[in-house]
Amino acid sequence: MGNQHILRPEQKPGHYGQQALARSAWSVRAWLVDKALPFWAENVVDSSGGFYEELSRNSEPNWNAVRRLRVQARQVYTYALAQEKGWYEGHSIADNALKYLLAHGFMRDGHPGLISLINPDTSVNDPRRDLYDHAFYLLALAWHARVNEQNTSLALADTILRFLTAKLGASNGGFLEGLPENDPRNALRRQNPHMHLFEAFMALYDASGNEKYMRQAAEMFALFRRHFFDLDTRTVTEFFHHDWTPAKGKKGQSVEPGHMAEWVWLLGQYQSRSGVDTRPWAMRIYHKLCTYDSLLLPDEMDKSGKTVRATRRLWVQTEMVKAHLAQAELGEIDSFRLAAAGIDMIMEKYLRPNGTWIDALGENGLPVLGPIPTSTFYHISCMVSEACRVAGIADMEKPKVQIRG
């Protein structure tokens, strides 16, 4: 398990790019450990252990916002990762967030799977079984299992996987978008839920060592090769009809650079676990991303490279840093420097001294005034973890945890 192609510090030839990455990784980790993790644990959790959906721009919880249960799952990941890295004693935070997720989401209406949305009073807002949501439920269970050293979470993950296979499995590969089938949101299929299932399957493998999860990850990689990756434009197609032909019109031309960057990183993760050479795809996508004329990627483009949405959300930039890191590990020396520059830009433009962040910049480069989404923490914490790992910065001493039986 884990990465087999990591460059260890003693193996790295000293050069400016690697030194710059180490400095940037130290700085952003200090912000995460000293500011962000304590702030969100102390100020954004309600009395029952659930996280608020968002903050106002004044960093106050929005008590009235509908909650996406996948946000709870992402916070399980964030605080379990912090626990494992020794950044923060996040075990109880992750544990309580998972309990909240399951209490309000799992089989809430007596049917298999987890619902999507709850109201501020925890009543059901949307009972839909959403594929994208379930990818994050699986990711949360994988990381909860890592810090709990018990099999309960993995058993529940397998229960959810059986539900997905039985109710959403598609005969032509992958999964359908959700239930009920006649929901208009299921009219098109997306690559995005499958990309995050790819991530979740690898996390379940890491937590368990069971090869069955790598076989499921291999199925997601096969979908990527057959359908998602567009060789002609070196982009990732977002929307499809049910037969996996690209959607017509603007949907079929939509390109999200943030998702392309995620694929670069995930392909590197898959190679390190499976031994499959994913570089031919990762390099094409990465070099395409590097041709876009901006250090900060826009939220949406089209296949021709024209910008469709010129806002620049924070999560997109964190994923581009991870893409740089993945390619740096494969020997692209300039990628060390680019990753460091990306982290520095994020710290300058997005991260706030109190441990919160700015969600997006407008076309003019100025902050877009609006709420601060809790969901972005998942992207930030993963970026910081990867930056520290690739830079060779050791984990801190892990907090002592009382394991619950």
C-alpha positions as CSV (number, residue, x, y, z in Angstrom):
1,M,0.0,0.0,0.0
2,G,1.0,3.6,-0.4
3,N,3.2,5.3,-3.0
4,Q,6.0,3.3,-4.4
5,H,7.6,6.1,-6.4
6,I,8.1,8.6,-3.6
7,L,11.3,10.6,-3.8
8,R,12.8,10.4,-0.3
9,P,14.6,13.5,1.0
10,E,18.0,11.9,0.8
11,Q,17.4,10.9,-2.9
12,K,16.4,14.4,-4.0
13,P,19.1,16.5,-5.7
14,G,19.1,19.9,-4.1
15,H,17.6,22.6,-6.3
16,Y,15.6,25.6,-6.0
17,G,12.2,24.1,-6.9
18,Q,12.4,21.4,-4.2
19,Q,13.6,23.8,-1.6
20,A,10.8,26.2,-2.5
21,L,8.2,23.5,-2.1
22,A,9.6,22.6,1.3
23,R,9.3,26.2,2.5
24,S,5.8,26.5,1.1
25,A,4.6,23.2,2.5
26,W,5.9,24.2,6.0
27,S,4.0,27.5,5.8
28,V,0.7,26.1,4.7
29,R,0.9,23.2,7.2
30,A,1.5,25.8,10.0
31,W,-1.7,27.6,8.9
32,L,-3.7,24.4,8.8
33,V,-2.4,23.1,12.2
34,D,-2.4,26.3,14.1
35,K,-5.4,28.1,12.7
36,A,-7.8,26.1,10.5
37,L,-8.1,22.7,12.3
38,P,-8.8,24.3,15.7
39,F,-11.1,27.0,14.3
40,W,-13.4,24.7,12.5
41,A,-13.5,22.1,15.3
42,E,-14.3,24.8,17.9
43,N,-16.6,27.1,16.0
44,V,-18.4,25.2,13.2
45,V,-19.7,22.1,15.0
46,D,-23.2,22.0,16.5
47,S,-24.1,20.4,19.8
48,S,-24.8,17.0,18.2
49,G,-21.4,16.8,16.5
50,G,-22.5,17.9,13.0
51,F,-20.7,20.6,11.0
52,Y,-22.6,23.6,9.7
53,E,-22.8,23.8,5.9
54,E,-21.2,27.2,5.6
55,L,-20.0,30.4,7.3
56,S,-20.9,34.0,6.5
57,R,-18.0,36.1,5.2
58,N,-17.7,37.2,8.8
59,S,-16.8,33.6,9.8
60,E,-20.0,33.0,11.6
61,P,-22.0,29.7,11.1
62,N,-25.1,29.9,8.9
63,W,-27.6,28.3,11.2
64,N,-30.3,28.3,8.5
65,A,-28.5,26.6,5.7
66,V,-29.6,23.2,4.4
67,R,-26.9,20.7,5.0
68,R,-25.4,18.3,2.4
69,L,-24.6,15.1,4.2
70,R,-21.5,14.7,1.9
71,V,-20.0,17.7,3.7
72,Q,-20.1,15.7,7.0
73,A,-18.3,12.9,5.2
74,R,-15.6,15.3,3.9
75,Q,-15.1,16.5,7.5
76,V,-14.7,12.9,8.7
77,Y,-11.9,12.7,6.1
78,T,-10.3,16.0,7.1
79,Y,-10.1,15.3,10.9
80,A,-9.2,11.6,10.5
81,L,-6.3,12.7,8.2
82,A,-5.3,15.3,10.8
83,Q,-5.4,12.6,13.4
84,E,-3.2,10.2,11.4
85,K,-0.7,12.9,10.5
86,G,-0.5,14.1,14.1
87,W,-1.6,17.6,13.1
88,Y,-4.6,17.7,15.5
89,E,-6.4,15.4,17.9
90,G,-9.2,14.9,15.5
91,H,-10.4,11.4,16.4
92,S,-13.5,12.5,18.3
93,I,-14.3,15.2,15.8
94,A,-14.3,12.6,13.0
95,D,-16.1,10.1,15.1
96,N,-18.9,12.5,16.0
97,A,-19.3,13.7,12.4
98,L,-19.7,10.2,11.2
99,K,-22.2,9.4,13.9
100,Y,-24.2,12.5,12.8
101,L,-24.0,11.5,9.2
102,L,-25.3,8.0,9.9
103,A,-27.9,9.0,12.4
104,H,-29.5,11.5,10.0
105,G,-28.7,9.9,6.6
106,F,-28.4,6.1,6.7
107,M,-31.6,4.4,5.7
108,R,-33.5,7.4,7.0
109,D,-36.7,6.4,5.2
110,G,-36.2,2.7,5.7
111,H,-34.7,2.2,2.2
112,P,-31.0,1.3,1.5
113,G,-28.4,3.9,1.1
114,L,-28.1,7.4,2.5
115,I,-30.2,10.5,1.8
116,S,-28.7,13.6,0.3
117,L,-29.9,16.7,2.2
118,I,-31.3,17.6,5.6
119,N,-32.9,20.8,6.9
120,P,-31.5,22.8,9.8
121,D,-33.8,21.0,12.2
122,T,-32.4,17.7,10.8
123,S,-35.7,16.8,9.0
124,V,-35.3,15.3,5.5
125,N,-34.9,17.9,2.7
126,D,-34.0,15.6,-0.2
127,P,-34.2,11.8,0.2
128,R,-32.4,11.2,-3.1
129,R,-29.7,8.5,-3.2
130,D,-27.0,10.4,-5.1
131,L,-24.0,8.6,-6.6
132,Y,-21.6,11.5,-6.0
133,D,-22.7,11.7,-2.4
134,H,-22.1,8.0,-1.8
135,A,-18.5,8.3,-3.1
136,F,-17.8,10.6,-0.2
137,Y,-19.7,8.4,2.3
138,L,-17.3,5.6,1.3
139,L,-14.2,7.8,1.6
140,A,-15.3,8.8,5.1
141,L,-15.8,5.2,6.1
142,A,-12.3,4.3,4.8
143,W,-10.6,7.1,6.7
144,H,-12.7,6.4,9.9
145,A,-11.5,2.8,9.7
146,R,-7.8,4.0,9.4
147,V,-7.9,5.9,12.7
148,N,-10.2,3.5,14.6
149,E,-8.4,0.2,13.8
150,Q,-11.7,-1.7,13.7
151,N,-13.7,-3.3,11.0
152,T,-17.1,-1.8,11.6
153,S,-16.7,1.1,9.2
154,L,-15.4,-1.2,6.5
155,A,-18.4,-3.5,6.9
156,L,-20.7,-0.6,6.5
157,A,-18.8,0.5,3.4
158,D,-19.3,-3.0,1.9
159,T,-23.1,-2.7,2.7
160,I,-23.1,0.6,0.8
161,L,-21.2,-0.9,-2.1
162,R,-23.7,-3.8,-2.4
163,F,-26.5,-1.2,-2.5
164,L,-24.7,0.8,-5.3
165,T,-24.0,-2.4,-7.3
166,A,-27.6,-3.7,-7.0
167,K,-29.5,-0.5,-7.5
168,L,-27.3,1.8,-9.5
169,G,-24.9,-0.6,-11.3
170,A,-25.1,-0.1,-15.1
171,S,-24.8,-2.9,-17.6
172,N,-22.5,-0.8,-19.8
173,G,-20.1,0.1,-17.0
174,G,-20.0,2.3,-14.0
175,F,-23.1,3.5,-12.2
176,L,-26.2,5.5,-12.7
177,E,-26.6,8.9,-11.2
178,G,-29.1,8.2,-8.4
179,L,-32.5,7.2,-7.2
180,P,-35.3,7.6,-7.9
181,E,-34.6,6.8,-11.6
182,N,-37.2,9.3,-12.9
183,D,-35.5,12.2,-11.1
184,P,-34.6,14.8,-13.9
185,R,-31.1,15.1,-12.3
186,N,-30.4,11.6,-13.6
187,A,-31.0,12.5,-17.2
188,L,-27.2,12.7,-17.9
189,R,-24.4,10.6,-16.5
190,R,-21.2,12.3,-15.2
191,Q,-17.6,11.4,-14.9
192,N,-17.3,13.2,-11.6
193,P,-19.0,10.7,-9.3
194,H,-16.9,7.9,-10.9
195,M,-13.7,9.9,-10.3
196,H,-14.5,10.2,-6.6
197,L,-15.4,6.5,-6.5
198,F,-11.9,5.9,-7.9
199,E,-10.5,7.8,-5.0
200,A,-12.8,6.1,-2.4
201,F,-11.9,2.6,-3.7
202,M,-8.2,3.3,-3.3
203,A,-8.8,4.7,0.2
204,L,-10.7,1.5,1.1
205,Y,-7.8,-0.5,-0.2
206,D,-5.3,1.5,1.9
207,A,-7.5,1.0,5.0
208,S,-8.0,-2.7,4.5
209,G,-5.3,-4.1,2.2
210,N,-8.1,-6.0,0.4
211,E,-7.4,-6.3,-3.3
212,K,-11.2,-6.3,-4.1
213,Y,-11.1,-2.6,-3.8
214,M,-8.3,-2.3,-6.3
215,R,-10.3,-4.3,-8.7
216,Q,-13.1,-1.8,-8.4
217,A,-10.6,1.0,-8.8
218,A,-9.5,-0.7,-12.0
219,E,-13.0,-0.6,-13.3
220,M,-13.1,3.2,-12.8
221,F,-9.7,3.5,-14.6
222,A,-11.2,1.5,-17.5
223,L,-14.1,4.0,-17.7
224,F,-11.6,6.8,-17.8
225,R,-9.7,5.3,-20.6
226,R,-12.7,4.3,-22.7
227,H,-15.0,7.3,-22.1
228,F,-13.8,10.2,-19.9
229,F,-10.5,11.0,-21.5
230,D,-10.8,12.9,-24.8
231,L,-7.5,12.2,-26.7
232,D,-8.2,14.7,-29.5
233,T,-8.4,17.7,-27.0
234,R,-6.5,16.2,-24.1
235,T,-9.4,17.0,-21.8
236,V,-11.8,15.1,-19.6
237,T,-15.4,15.0,-20.8
238,E,-17.9,15.8,-18.0
239,F,-21.4,14.8,-19.2
240,F,-22.7,11.7,-21.1
241,H,-25.8,10.1,-22.3
242,H,-26.7,6.8,-20.8
243,D,-24.8,4.9,-23.5
244,W,-21.6,6.8,-22.6
245,T,-21.7,9.0,-25.7
246,P,-20.8,12.6,-24.9
247,A,-23.7,14.9,-24.2
248,K,-24.9,17.1,-27.0
249,G,-24.4,20.9,-27.0
250,K,-22.7,22.9,-24.2
251,K,-22.8,20.0,-21.7
252,G,-20.8,17.8,-24.0
253,Q,-18.2,20.6,-24.5
254,S,-17.9,21.5,-20.9
255,V,-14.4,21.1,-19.4
256,E,-13.6,21.6,-15.7
257,P,-9.9,22.2,-15.2
258,G,-10.2,21.3,-11.5
259,H,-11.4,17.9,-12.4
260,M,-8.7,17.4,-14.9
261,A,-6.1,18.3,-12.2
262,E,-7.8,15.8,-9.9
263,W,-7.4,13.1,-12.5
264,V,-3.7,13.8,-12.8
265,W,-3.2,13.3,-9.1
266,L,-5.5,10.2,-8.9
267,L,-3.8,8.6,-11.9
268,G,-0.5,8.9,-10.0
269,Q,-2.1,7.4,-6.9
270,Y,-3.4,4.5,-8.9
271,Q,0.0,3.9,-10.5
272,S,1.7,3.8,-7.1
273,R,-0.8,1.1,-5.8
274,S,-1.4,-1.0,-8.9
275,G,1.9,-0.7,-10.9
276,V,-0.1,0.2,-14.0
277,D,1.7,2.9,-16.0
278,T,-0.7,5.8,-16.1
279,R,1.8,8.4,-17.3
280,P,0.6,8.5,-20.9
281,W,-2.8,9.9,-19.8
282,A,-1.6,12.0,-16.8
283,M,1.1,13.7,-18.8
284,R,-1.3,14.6,-21.6
285,I,-3.8,16.1,-19.2
286,Y,-1.1,17.9,-17.1
287,H,0.6,19.5,-20.1
288,K,-2.8,20.6,-21.4
289,L,-3.5,22.3,-18.0
290,C,-0.1,24.0,-18.1
291,T,-1.0,25.6,-21.5
292,Y,-3.9,27.5,-20.0
293,D,-2.7,31.1,-19.8
294,S,-3.2,31.6,-16.0
295,L,-1.5,30.5,-12.8
296,L,-5.0,30.4,-11.3
297,L,-7.3,28.1,-13.2
298,P,-10.8,29.2,-14.2
299,D,-13.8,27.1,-13.0
300,E,-15.0,26.1,-16.5
301,M,-13.7,26.1,-20.1
302,D,-14.8,24.4,-23.3
303,K,-13.0,21.8,-25.4
304,S,-11.4,24.6,-27.5
305,G,-9.9,26.2,-24.5
306,K,-12.3,29.1,-24.2
307,T,-13.2,30.2,-20.7
308,V,-16.8,29.7,-19.9
309,R,-16.8,30.6,-16.2
310,A,-14.0,33.0,-15.3
311,T,-14.4,32.7,-11.5
312,R,-11.6,30.9,-9.8
313,R,-12.7,28.8,-6.9
314,L,-10.2,27.8,-4.2
315,W,-10.8,24.1,-4.6
316,V,-9.7,24.2,-8.2
317,Q,-6.4,25.7,-7.3
318,T,-5.7,23.1,-4.6
319,E,-6.3,20.4,-7.1
320,M,-3.8,22.0,-9.5
321,V,-1.2,22.0,-6.8
322,K,-1.8,18.3,-6.3
323,A,-1.4,17.8,-10.1
324,H,2.0,19.6,-9.9
325,L,3.0,17.4,-7.0
326,A,2.0,14.2,-8.7
327,Q,4.1,15.1,-11.8
328,A,7.0,16.2,-9.6
329,E,7.1,12.7,-8.2
330,L,7.4,11.4,-11.7
331,G,10.5,13.5,-12.4
332,E,9.1,16.8,-13.9
333,I,11.5,19.1,-12.1
334,D,9.6,22.3,-13.0
335,S,6.6,20.9,-11.2
336,F,8.2,21.4,-7.8
337,R,8.5,25.1,-8.5
338,L,5.0,25.3,-9.9
339,A,3.6,23.5,-6.8
340,A,5.4,25.9,-4.5
341,A,4.1,28.9,-6.5
342,G,0.6,27.5,-6.4
343,I,0.7,27.1,-2.6
344,D,2.1,30.6,-2.2
345,M,-0.7,32.0,-4.4
346,I,-3.3,30.2,-2.4
347,M,-2.0,31.5,0.8
348,E,-1.8,35.0,-0.5
349,K,-5.2,35.2,-2.3
350,Y,-7.5,32.7,-0.5
351,L,-6.4,31.7,3.0
352,R,-7.4,34.0,5.9
353,P,-5.4,34.4,9.1
354,N,-8.2,33.1,11.3
355,G,-8.2,29.7,9.6
356,T,-11.1,30.3,7.1
357,W,-10.8,31.1,3.4
358,I,-12.2,33.0,0.5
359,D,-14.2,30.6,-1.8
360,A,-13.6,32.3,-5.1
361,L,-12.0,35.2,-7.0
362,G,-13.9,37.0,-9.7
363,E,-12.7,37.7,-13.3
364,N,-11.1,40.9,-11.9
365,G,-9.0,38.9,-9.5
366,L,-10.8,40.3,-6.4
367,P,-12.6,38.1,-3.8
368,V,-16.2,37.2,-4.6
369,L,-18.2,38.2,-1.5
370,G,-20.2,35.3,-0.3
371,P,-20.4,32.4,2.1
372,I,-17.4,30.2,3.1
373,P,-18.3,26.6,2.3
374,T,-17.2,23.9,4.8
375,S,-16.8,21.5,1.9
376,T,-13.6,23.1,0.7
377,F,-11.7,21.9,3.8
378,Y,-11.4,18.4,2.2
379,H,-9.5,19.9,-0.8
380,I,-7.2,22.0,1.4
381,S,-6.2,19.3,3.8
382,C,-5.5,16.8,1.1
383,M,-3.3,19.4,-0.7
384,V,-1.4,20.1,2.5
385,S,-0.8,16.4,3.2
386,E,0.5,15.8,-0.3
387,A,2.7,18.8,-0.3
388,C,4.3,17.7,3.0
389,R,4.7,14.2,1.8
390,V,6.3,15.1,-1.5
391,A,8.5,17.7,0.1
392,G,9.7,15.1,2.6
393,I,8.4,16.8,5.7
394,A,7.8,14.2,8.4
395,D,4.4,13.8,10.1
396,M,4.2,15.2,13.6
397,E,4.0,12.9,16.6
398,K,0.5,11.4,16.5
399,P,-1.8,12.2,19.5
400,K,-2.6,9.3,21.7
401,V,-6.1,7.9,21.0
402,Q,-8.2,5.7,23.1
403,I,-9.5,3.1,20.6
404,R,-13.2,2.3,20.9
405,G,-14.1,-1.3,20.7
